[in-house]
Amino acid sequence: MSSDARASGSRATPAEPAPAALRFGYGTNGLADLRLGDALSLLADLGYDGVGLTLDHMHLDPLAPDLAALTRRVAHRLDALGLGVTVETGARYVLDPRRKHGPSLLDPDPGDRARRVGLLLRAVRVAADLGAHAVHCFSGIVPDGTDTDTAWKRLAETLMPVLDAAASAGVPLAVEPEPGHLLATLADFHHLRRTLGDPEPLGLTLDIGHCQCLEPLPPADCVRAAAPWLRHVQIEDMRRGVHEHLPFGDGEIDFPPVLAALAAAGYQGLTVVELPRHSHAGPHYAGRSLPFLRHAEQTAATVSPHPAPAHQQAAPPHGAPSTTPEGSSTP
């Protein structure tokens, strides 16, 4: 203690520990032209901390009859490479070769809804066997002829058995607000949470690009608002009002404040690069993305963690064509 501190009778205040480094991953839906083993080796070699593993036919097929054995092999490979993992369920045609992301949790046919529930239950088992930090899912687009109240009721009912399974497995279910879907915004997530009675296994997947696309608050403020429920993060660049996942630097997002907000929130799950439309050059974009994020993270150390909240220019309303080019209804 300094002489000045002793003279005043005060105690020196220890410095606050620096936030832990964020953990970055890359989504396998952006490496769809690679075998899964090759994709995992690539990410480890590039220095990624983990992988967002989309269950799909070309990687870990959730409908394979030997799924348990396949999952064990993937778990051993992840462990050998030192990669963390989150399980994602956004494969385009894994359940239906003719309907993108179909069937959904909102389909009028109970049997079709049950098929989507079955996929999510399998995803929970896979996540538990892999030691994943979360299982990701989304609501789906409201079908033609279905009113909104009915759609919310279907979503709540179909998610209940999945949440029960997630609770038993000890793996949170992280629902993603998706532009053009029934559950499109953070406000919609809170509507679902209240409808279900705020169940402990229910968490949030926050896609930073979607915040830029649709939310009234800037992405860094969205992170702060979502922090208590944050279980998984996806990240890419994007422009206001246009749902198009872009490589870093091609959109409008200021990333250091976003990463500063994630660090200040104490988020320690994976932050996964989400570039599904860039699989044709997946290794190239995986190689570019991590240095960009690490540089932004270093810059974030100089950013004030609590700037004054701001509002973005209004985006088009839910379901407007300019918000849905990468949603479930278009190729």
N, C-alpha and C positions, 0 to 999 in steps of 0.2 A: 504494500500500500504506500502511496506517495505521502510526503510530509504534508502537502496541502490537504489530502484526503483525511489524514489523521487529525489535522488541526480542525477541520470542519466537523469531525465525528461521522463522516459519511463513509460508505463502503464502495469500493470500486465495483462497477457493474460489469460482469463478464460479457464479452462480445457474443452476440447471437451466432450460433453455428451457421455456416453457409449451407444453403439448400443442397441436397444431394443431386448429383447429375441425373438428368432425365435419361430414360432408357428408350432407345429408338429401335423400331422394327420396320420391316417391309412386308407388304401384303403379297401372298402368293397369287392373288387374283391379278397382280401385275407381273407375274412370272409364269403365265399359263403355258408358255411354249417350252418350259423346262421341266424335266422330271423332278419330282419333289426332292429326291436326294441331292440332285445337282443344285436346285434352288437353295436348299439349306446350306450346302457347302459354300456357295457363292456369298450368301449373306454373312456367314461366319468369317470368311476370308476378307470381306469388305469392312468388318468391324462392327456390324450390327449387334445389338443386344438380344434381339428376338425376332419373331416372325408372327405375322397375322395369318393364320392358316385357314383358308377358305375350304371347307369340305366340298369336294367336287370330284367328278369322275377321273380327271387327269392327275389328281394328287391323292388325297385320302378320301376314297369314295365312301360316303356315309351309308350307301345301300349295299355295299359289298357283303357277301355272306360270311367272309372271314374278317370282318371289321375289327374284332378284338385283337386278332393276331397282327393285323396291319398296324393297328394303333400302338401295340407294344414295340414293334420295330421302329416306328417313328419316334416314340418316347426315348428309346435307346440312342437314336441318332441325335435328337435334340440335346440329350444329356452329354453325349460325347463332344458335341460342338459348343456346349455352354450357352445354348440359346433358350431364352424364355419364349412363351407362346401364349397367344390368345386364339380362341376358336371362333371363326366367323362363318355365318350361314347365308351369305348373299350370293351364292352361285346362281347363275342366270337360269339354267335349264336342268338342274339336277333332278327335279321331280317330274317335269313335264317337258318333252322335247319341242313342244309347240307354243308354250306360253312362258314368256320371260318372267322369272320369279313366281311362277304359278305352280300349284295353287297357293293361296295366301291364307293367313289367319282370318281373313274377312270374307272368304268365298261363301256364296249362298248354300252350296252343297255341304252338309255336315261331314260327309265322307272325305271331301276334298280338304276341308279344314283339318280333319283328323290326320291326313297325310302330312301336312305341314307341322302339326304338333308332334307327330312321330319323328320327323326329321330333327326337331329341336330337342326331343328327348334323347335321341342318339347323340346329338352334339354335346349334351350335358355329360353323357357317359364318356365320350371321347375326351372332353375337357378334363374330367376328373382323372382319367387314366394318364393323360399327358402332363398333369400338374399345371394346367392353364390357369391364368389369373382371372379369366372371365369368358363367358359365352355371349356372343353378339347376336342380335336379331333385329328385325324391324317389323312394322305393322302390315304394310301392303297398301295398295291403292283401293279406295272405296269402289266396289264393283258398280256398274251401271244398274240402276233400279234399286239400290240399297240406300236407305236414308242414313244420315250420320248417327242418329241415336242407336239404330240397330247395329251399325258398324262398331261403335264403341262397346256395345254389349257383347258382340262376338269376340272382340279383341280381349276383353277382360276374362270371358269364360274360357277361351282357348289358352290363355297364358297361365291360368291357375295350376293345371297339372305340371306345366313346365317349371313354374316357380317352386312347387313342392319338390320336384326332382332336384332342382338347383340347391334348395335348402338341404336336402339329404346328402347331396354330393359335396356341399361346402364350396360351390362355385357360383359367383353372382351371375345373374342374367342381366346383360347390359343392352337395353333397348335403344336403338338409334333413331332420332328424328331424321326423317328423310324427305326432302322437298317433293311435293306432289302426293305424298302418302297421307293416310288418315292422321298418323302421328308424325307431324312435320316439323314441330318447333319445340323449344324448351317448355313453353306454356302447355303444349299438348302432353309432354311427358309428365308434367305435374298433375294434369287432369287424370291421366291413367293411374298415377301413383295414389292420388286421393280416392279414386274409384275402387281400387284394390285394397284400400286400408293401409297404405304405406308398408307393404311387406318387406322384411329385411333383405331377402335375396334380390329384390328389384333395384337395379342400378341403371346407369346411363352410359351409352356410348356417345361421345361428343365428337362430331366431325367438324374440324376447324373450318374447312371450306364451306360446309353447309351454313355455318354461322355467318360467314361473309355473304353468302348467297341470299339468305332469307331472314335472319334474325334482326330485330330492331337495334340491338346493342352490337358494338364492334366485337370481334372474336375474343380479345383479351378480357373484356367485361363478361362475355358469355362464360368463359372459363371460371371466373370468380363466382358468378352466380350459380354455376353448376357444381362447384367443388364438393359439396357434401355428398353428392350422389354419383360422382365420377368414378367409373370402373374401367373404362376403356376410352382411348383417344385415337382417332384417325386424323391424318393431316395431309394436306396438299394445298396448292394454290387455287384460287377461284376468283371470279368477278361477281359484283353485285347483281343479283337478279338472274344469273345464268348458271344453271346446274351443270357445269362442265369441269371435271377434275383436271387440273393443269399442273405441269411440272413447276417446281419452285422458281419464282422470278417471272413467270408468264402471266400471273394474275395481279391482284391488287392488295394482297394481305401483307401487313407489316408484322413479320414473324418474331422479332425479339420481344415485344411486349407480350405476345401470346405465350412464349416459352417462359418468360419471367413469371407470368401468372400461374402457369402449371407448376413451376418450381416452388413458388410461394405457397401454393395450395398443398404442397407435400405429396403431390401425385407421384406414385412409384410404379404404376402399371406401365405397359408398353404404350408408346406413341408411335403408331404404325402408318407409314407412308401408303397412301391409297391412290394408285394410278392404274385402274383396271383397263383403261383404254390404251395403255402404252406397253402392253405385253410384247408387241412386235420388237421392241427395243428395251425389254425389261432390264437386262444386265447393265445397259448404258445408264438408264435412269436410276437404278439402284446405286450405281457407282457415283452419280452426281448428287444424289439426295442427301446422303449422310454427311459429307463435308459441309453442305449448305446448312444443315440443321445444327451441326456442331459449332459452326461459325456464328449462327444466329443465337445459339445458347451462350456463347462467350460474350456476345454483344449484350445479351439480356441481363448480364450481371451489372450493367451500368444503368438499367432501366428502372425507374421508380415502380415498385410493385402495386401501388394504389393510385394511379392517375384518376382525375375526375372522370366519372362516367360520361359517355357521349352517345348520341344516337346516330345511326346511319340513315342515309337517304332511304325512303320507303322502297321496298322490293315489291314485285308483283304479288298478288294474292295467292294463297295456296292453290296449287293445281294449274296456275297459269302456264301456257306452253313454254315460256322462256325459263321456267324453273325446273322443267322435268326432262331435258334431253337424256339424262343418265338415269332416270327413274324406271319403274317397272313397266311402263306402257310403251316404251320406244326401244328400237334396237340399240 
